[in-house]
């Protein structure tokens, strides 16, 4: 499982409308992986969480996964459509 698949797995387990979740890697460099997460507007509150705690937890888990496998820094951008 690569970093994008892992991020997709985490976000889909939080979101209610799992079919509307899109996770893709955008514009990565040698030491940074940029991941874009697109979710439905109605799931934004669930994925971000109260005071951003859920999104922070997702970012922490993805970063830990990356350090164990790729040893790269990960930036996650969460947006709604």
C-alpha positions as CSV (number, residue, x, y, z in Angstrom):
1,X,0.0,0.0,0.0
2,X,1.5,3.3,-1.0
3,X,1.0,6.7,0.8
4,X,-1.9,7.8,-1.4
5,X,-3.8,4.5,-0.9
6,X,-3.2,4.8,2.9
7,X,-4.5,8.3,3.0
8,X,-7.6,7.3,0.9
9,X,-8.2,4.4,3.4
10,X,-8.1,6.8,6.4
11,X,-10.3,9.5,4.9
12,X,-12.9,7.0,3.5
13,X,-13.3,5.5,7.0
14,X,-14.2,8.9,8.4
15,X,-16.4,10.2,5.6
16,X,-20.0,9.2,5.2
17,X,-20.1,9.4,1.4
18,X,-17.1,7.2,0.7
19,X,-17.8,7.1,-3.1
20,X,-17.3,10.9,-3.3
21,X,-13.7,10.8,-1.8
22,X,-10.9,11.5,-4.2
23,X,-7.2,11.3,-3.1
24,X,-4.4,11.9,-5.4
25,X,-0.7,12.9,-5.4
26,X,0.0,16.3,-6.9
27,X,3.3,18.1,-7.6
28,X,5.7,16.1,-5.4
29,X,9.4,16.8,-5.2
30,X,12.4,14.7,-4.1
31,X,11.7,15.2,-0.3
32,X,8.0,16.3,-0.2
33,X,4.9,14.5,-1.2
34,X,1.8,16.7,-1.8
35,X,-1.5,15.0,-1.5
36,X,-4.9,16.5,-2.4
37,X,-8.0,15.2,-0.7
38,X,-11.4,16.1,-2.3
39,X,-14.5,15.4,-0.3
40,X,-18.1,16.3,-0.5
41,X,-19.1,19.5,1.3
42,X,-21.4,17.6,3.7
43,X,-18.4,15.5,4.9
44,X,-16.1,18.4,5.5
45,X,-17.0,18.7,9.2
46,X,-16.5,15.0,9.8
47,X,-13.1,14.9,8.1
48,X,-11.8,18.2,9.7
49,X,-13.3,17.4,13.1
50,X,-13.7,19.7,16.1
51,X,-10.9,22.2,16.2
52,X,-9.2,20.3,13.4
53,X,-8.4,17.3,15.5
54,X,-9.5,14.6,13.0
55,X,-7.5,16.2,10.1
56,X,-4.5,16.6,12.4
57,X,-4.8,12.9,13.4
58,X,-5.0,11.9,9.7
59,X,-1.9,14.0,8.9
60,X,0.0,12.5,11.8
61,X,-0.8,8.9,10.8
62,X,0.1,9.6,7.1
63,X,3.4,11.3,8.2
64,X,4.3,8.4,10.4
65,X,3.5,5.9,7.6
66,X,5.7,8.0,5.3
67,X,8.6,8.0,7.7
68,X,8.4,4.2,8.0
69,X,8.4,3.7,4.2
70,X,9.5,6.7,2.1
71,X,11.1,9.0,4.7
72,X,9.6,12.0,3.0
73,X,7.6,14.9,4.4
74,X,3.9,14.8,3.5
75,X,1.6,17.8,2.9
76,X,-2.1,17.1,2.8
77,X,-4.6,19.6,1.3
78,X,-8.2,18.9,2.2
79,X,-10.9,20.6,0.0
80,X,-14.6,20.2,-0.6
81,X,-16.4,20.2,-3.9
